[in-house]
Amino acid sequence: MEHKPASPVVPGDVVRVVDELYVEHLGLVTAVHGQFGEYVPCVNAVYVSSDETRRDPYGQQVERLSSLQHYSQGPINMPRPGRYWENI
């Protein structure tokens, strides 16, 4: 996977989310913790679960991740496990 440099996002933007199991999802930003500038802020995101057992009468359930660091902010570019976001 090619990693893109960070660029500002706002709630409602679509980003790539990598969960704790290193599974990639398209996520919807629900909150940005701070302002882009000298650092890249953490975000909250929601995505459709890839776990087939997580279904309800409305379809596949959503999952939420809070305070996700951007890929570029982690130690040595985020080794496994995942749990980060990056621009698409």
C-alpha positions as CSV (number, residue, x, y, z in Angstrom):
1,M,0.0,0.0,0.0
2,E,1.3,3.4,-0.9
3,H,1.0,5.9,1.9
4,K,0.1,9.5,1.1
5,P,1.2,12.6,3.0
6,A,-1.3,14.0,5.5
7,S,-3.7,16.7,4.3
8,P,-6.4,18.4,6.4
9,V,-9.7,16.6,6.8
10,V,-13.1,17.6,8.4
11,P,-16.0,15.6,9.7
12,G,-17.7,14.0,6.7
13,D,-14.5,13.3,4.8
14,V,-13.7,9.7,3.7
15,V,-10.3,8.3,4.9
16,R,-8.6,5.0,5.0
17,V,-8.9,3.4,8.4
18,V,-6.7,0.5,9.5
19,D,-8.1,-1.3,12.6
20,E,-6.3,-3.2,15.3
21,L,-6.2,-6.4,13.2
22,Y,-4.6,-4.4,10.4
23,V,-7.7,-4.6,8.2
24,E,-8.3,-1.7,5.9
25,H,-11.7,0.1,5.7
26,L,-13.1,3.2,4.2
27,G,-14.1,5.4,7.1
28,L,-16.1,8.5,7.6
29,V,-14.5,11.2,9.8
30,T,-16.8,12.1,12.7
31,A,-14.5,14.4,14.7
32,V,-11.0,16.0,14.3
33,H,-9.2,16.6,17.6
34,G,-7.3,19.9,17.0
35,Q,-6.2,21.9,14.0
36,F,-3.9,20.9,11.2
37,G,-0.7,22.9,11.3
38,E,2.5,22.0,13.2
39,Y,1.1,18.5,13.8
40,V,-1.6,16.2,12.3
41,P,-4.5,15.8,14.8
42,C,-6.2,12.6,15.7
43,V,-9.6,11.8,14.3
44,N,-12.6,9.7,15.2
45,A,-14.0,7.6,12.4
46,V,-16.9,5.2,11.7
47,Y,-16.9,2.4,9.2
48,V,-18.9,-0.6,8.1
49,S,-17.8,-3.7,9.9
50,S,-16.2,-6.5,7.8
51,D,-17.2,-9.1,10.4
52,E,-20.1,-11.0,8.8
53,T,-21.4,-11.9,12.3
54,R,-22.1,-8.3,13.1
55,R,-25.5,-7.9,11.4
56,D,-28.7,-6.5,12.7
57,P,-32.1,-5.7,11.1
58,Y,-30.6,-2.7,9.3
59,G,-27.7,-4.6,7.7
60,Q,-24.1,-4.8,8.5
61,Q,-23.3,-2.9,11.7
62,V,-20.9,0.0,12.0
63,E,-17.8,0.2,14.1
64,R,-16.2,3.3,15.6
65,L,-12.6,4.1,16.4
66,S,-11.6,7.1,18.5
67,S,-8.4,9.2,18.6
68,L,-6.8,7.6,15.6
69,Q,-3.3,8.9,14.8
70,H,-2.3,9.6,11.3
71,Y,0.0,7.0,9.8
72,S,2.9,9.6,9.7
73,Q,2.6,10.3,13.4
74,G,3.3,6.8,14.7
75,P,6.6,5.2,15.8
76,I,8.5,4.1,12.7
77,N,5.5,4.6,10.5
78,M,3.0,2.5,12.5
79,P,4.2,-1.1,12.8
80,R,1.6,-3.8,13.4
81,P,-1.0,-3.8,14.9
82,G,-2.6,-1.0,12.9
83,R,-5.1,1.5,14.3
84,Y,-4.4,4.6,12.2
85,W,-5.9,6.7,9.5
86,E,-4.6,8.2,6.3
87,N,-5.9,10.2,3.4
88,I,-7.2,8.5,0.3
